[in-house]
Structure formats: C-alpha cells, structure tokens
Amino acid sequence: MTVRRSPLAMMVLALLVEEPMHAYRMQQLIREREKQDVVNVAQRNSIYQTIERLRRDELIRVAETRREEGRPERTVYALTPAGRRTLDGWLADALATPAREFPEFPAALSFLPILPPEEAARRLDQRAAAIEARLREREAALAGVRLPRLFLIEDEYQLTVLRAELDWVRGLVADLRSGTLTWSGEWLADWTGTSS
C-alpha cells in the first residue's frame, strides 16, 4: 500500500513520535511552535481529515477516548509501527529528493507578457513590499527565541528563500524599469508569429 505524503501528515506523525495526543493538542503545538508556516492548517478541519486518512491507512491508531470535566470527548491517537516506518521513509525522501512542486508565482511569471511591462513592475513592487514585511515579521518573531538551531532550521531555510526571492524580484523590477526587459504587443506578435 502506498500512502500519500503531505506536510501535514508528516507533522501529525512527527507529533505522535513525541507522545499519543488528541487533535486539539496537535493544533495547539503547531501554533505554539509556529509551524503554521511549515504546514497548512488554515482550514480548521484539515488536521481532522489528515488524522482520519492516517488512521484509515493504519499509520496511527486510537489509543483511547476520554472526557475531561468541562471538556468535550477527545480521541487520543498513537503512532503505529507502520506509521513510524512511513514517517522515516517520507522524511528520508523529502530531505534527499527535490519535489516537483507547482507554486503560483512561477506560473504567474510565465504569463508576464499578458501585462504591460509597467503594470508588471508595479505588481512585482507590491510583491517585494509584501516579502519585506514578511521578512521583518519573521525576523522579529525569531529575535527573542532562544532555542538550539536544530529547532529553528526550517525558519532559517524559509528566511533564506524569502531573501533570495526578494533580491530576485527587485532585480526583475529594475530590469523592467530600465527597459532591459521589455515587450510590446507588436514584439510579441512577431515573436509568436500571431497577429496582434
């Protein structure tokens, strides 16, 4: 049986390596450890759907169901031996093999000629400002954190990627503004062999 890997599934299994826990505790830990930048938990239901899929695939099991006073009934999940083997395999593969991912930004760049160069530069300036704000926010959030580097490695990676993207976007905007990179309807028609 091949089980589909996802960042959230990896997170659930990794949390269960620590100890059996219920879904609400998983959500708390993801927030407390600021892992919402690593896994998509924007939809409240997504963690429950992932847990159900992992349970169905026998990677986790129900350890117990309990009700604490004044709290709703909660199902506690535990990692199965198959879940641990699967997590180890997923982690090894994710670290060693670059994934074929299809983010929106490169797709949008491939459609850049649809916009006039001035509009493209304006929109990319907006992106640069958003990246700068995100960098400042993450750097400020991490400034007071006193954890070993091992526990912040994904933040280090994300900041490096953001800085590289910011530099690249600024360079692209500079090329658009200087005319080093430009196009027109006539130029595009000549290049593609279509009439404008």
C-alpha positions as CSV (number, residue, x, y, z in Angstrom):
1,M,0.0,0.0,0.0
2,T,1.4,3.4,-1.0
3,V,0.3,6.2,1.4
4,R,0.2,9.7,0.0
5,R,2.7,12.0,1.7
6,S,1.8,15.6,2.7
7,P,3.5,18.1,5.0
8,L,0.5,18.0,7.4
9,A,0.6,14.2,7.5
10,M,4.3,14.3,8.3
11,M,3.6,16.8,11.1
12,V,0.9,14.7,12.7
13,L,3.1,11.6,12.6
14,A,6.1,13.6,14.0
15,L,4.0,14.9,16.8
16,L,2.9,11.4,17.7
17,V,6.5,10.3,17.9
18,E,6.7,12.6,21.0
19,E,3.6,11.0,22.7
20,P,0.0,10.0,22.0
21,M,-2.3,13.0,21.8
22,H,-5.6,14.3,20.6
23,A,-6.2,16.5,17.5
24,Y,-6.7,19.7,19.6
25,R,-3.3,19.2,21.3
26,M,-1.7,18.8,17.9
27,Q,-3.2,22.1,16.7
28,Q,-2.0,23.8,19.9
29,L,1.5,22.5,19.4
30,I,1.6,23.6,15.8
31,R,0.6,27.1,16.8
32,E,2.9,27.2,19.9
33,R,5.8,26.1,17.9
34,E,4.8,28.4,15.0
35,K,4.7,25.5,12.5
36,Q,1.8,27.0,10.6
37,D,4.3,28.4,8.2
38,V,5.5,24.8,7.5
39,V,2.1,23.1,7.3
40,N,-1.2,24.4,6.1
41,V,-3.6,24.4,8.9
42,A,-5.6,27.4,7.8
43,Q,-8.7,25.2,7.5
44,R,-9.6,24.0,11.0
45,N,-10.9,20.8,9.6
46,S,-7.7,19.9,7.7
47,I,-6.0,18.3,10.7
48,Y,-9.0,16.1,11.4
49,Q,-9.2,15.0,7.8
50,T,-5.5,14.1,7.8
51,I,-5.9,12.2,11.1
52,E,-8.7,10.2,9.6
53,R,-6.7,9.4,6.5
54,L,-3.7,8.3,8.6
55,R,-6.0,6.2,10.8
56,R,-7.6,4.6,7.8
57,D,-4.2,3.8,6.4
58,E,-3.2,2.2,9.8
59,L,-0.4,4.7,10.3
60,I,-2.0,5.8,13.6
61,R,-4.5,4.2,15.9
62,V,-7.0,5.3,18.5
63,A,-5.2,4.9,21.9
64,E,-8.2,6.0,24.0
65,T,-11.2,8.2,24.1
66,R,-11.5,10.4,27.2
67,R,-13.7,13.2,28.6
68,E,-12.2,15.6,31.0
69,E,-14.5,17.6,33.2
70,G,-15.9,20.6,31.3
71,R,-14.4,19.5,28.0
72,P,-15.8,17.6,25.0
73,E,-14.9,14.0,24.5
74,R,-11.4,13.7,22.9
75,T,-9.9,10.8,20.9
76,V,-6.2,10.3,21.7
77,Y,-4.1,8.9,18.8
78,A,-0.9,6.9,18.9
79,L,1.7,6.1,16.2
80,T,1.7,2.6,14.9
81,P,4.9,0.8,13.9
82,A,3.9,1.2,10.2
83,G,3.3,4.9,10.9
84,R,6.9,5.2,12.2
85,R,8.4,3.4,9.3
86,T,6.3,5.5,6.9
87,L,7.4,8.7,8.6
88,D,11.0,7.7,8.4
89,G,10.7,6.9,4.7
90,W,8.8,10.1,4.0
91,L,11.4,12.2,5.8
92,A,14.3,10.5,4.1
93,D,12.7,11.0,0.7
94,A,11.7,14.7,1.4
95,L,15.2,15.6,2.5
96,A,17.0,13.8,-0.3
97,T,14.8,14.4,-3.3
98,P,13.6,17.8,-4.6
99,A,9.8,17.6,-5.1
100,R,8.2,18.7,-8.3
101,E,6.0,21.5,-6.9
102,F,3.8,23.9,-8.8
103,P,3.6,27.1,-6.9
104,E,1.6,30.0,-8.3
105,F,4.4,32.6,-8.6
106,P,6.4,30.8,-11.3
107,A,3.2,30.2,-13.2
108,A,2.3,33.9,-13.0
109,L,5.8,34.8,-14.2
110,S,5.2,32.6,-17.2
111,F,2.2,34.7,-18.1
112,L,4.0,38.0,-17.5
113,P,3.7,39.1,-21.2
114,I,0.0,39.4,-20.8
115,L,0.5,42.6,-18.7
116,P,2.2,45.7,-20.0
117,P,5.8,46.0,-18.5
118,E,4.8,49.0,-16.4
119,E,2.0,47.0,-14.8
120,A,4.2,44.0,-14.3
121,A,6.8,46.2,-12.5
122,R,4.1,47.8,-10.3
123,R,2.7,44.4,-9.3
124,L,6.2,43.0,-8.6
125,D,7.0,46.0,-6.5
126,Q,3.9,45.1,-4.4
127,R,5.2,41.6,-4.1
128,A,8.6,42.9,-2.9
129,A,7.0,45.0,-0.3
130,A,4.9,42.1,0.9
131,I,8.1,39.9,1.1
132,E,9.9,42.6,3.0
133,A,7.1,42.9,5.5
134,R,7.0,39.1,5.9
135,L,10.8,39.0,6.5
136,R,10.6,41.8,9.1
137,E,7.7,39.9,10.8
138,R,9.5,36.6,10.9
139,E,12.9,38.1,11.9
140,A,11.2,40.0,14.8
141,A,9.3,36.8,15.9
142,L,12.5,34.8,15.9
143,A,14.7,37.5,17.5
144,G,13.7,36.6,21.1
145,V,13.6,32.9,20.5
146,R,16.3,31.1,22.5
147,L,16.3,27.6,21.0
148,P,19.0,25.4,19.6
149,R,19.5,25.9,15.8
150,L,18.2,22.4,15.2
151,F,14.7,23.5,16.2
152,L,14.8,26.6,14.0
153,I,16.3,25.1,10.9
154,E,13.0,25.4,8.8
155,D,12.8,29.1,9.8
156,E,16.4,29.6,8.7
157,Y,15.6,27.9,5.3
158,Q,12.4,30.0,4.8
159,L,14.2,33.2,5.6
160,T,16.9,32.4,3.2
161,V,14.4,31.6,0.4
162,L,12.5,34.8,1.2
163,R,15.7,36.9,1.0
164,A,16.7,35.3,-2.3
165,E,13.2,35.8,-3.8
166,L,13.3,39.5,-2.6
167,D,16.6,40.1,-4.3
168,W,15.5,38.4,-7.5
169,V,12.2,40.3,-7.6
170,R,13.9,43.6,-7.0
171,G,16.4,42.8,-9.9
172,L,13.5,41.9,-12.2
173,V,11.7,45.2,-11.3
174,A,14.9,47.1,-12.0
175,D,15.2,45.4,-15.4
176,L,11.6,46.3,-16.2
177,R,12.0,49.9,-15.2
178,S,15.3,50.4,-17.1
179,G,13.9,48.8,-20.2
180,T,16.5,46.0,-20.1
181,L,13.5,43.6,-20.1
182,T,10.5,44.8,-22.1
183,W,7.9,43.8,-24.6
184,S,5.1,45.2,-26.7
185,G,2.1,43.8,-28.5
186,E,3.9,44.1,-31.8
187,W,7.1,42.5,-30.5
188,L,5.0,39.6,-29.0
189,A,3.1,39.1,-32.3
190,D,6.4,39.0,-34.2
191,W,7.9,36.6,-31.7
192,T,4.9,34.2,-31.6
193,G,4.0,34.6,-35.3
194,T,0.5,35.7,-34.5
195,S,-1.2,39.0,-35.4
196,S,-1.9,41.5,-32.6
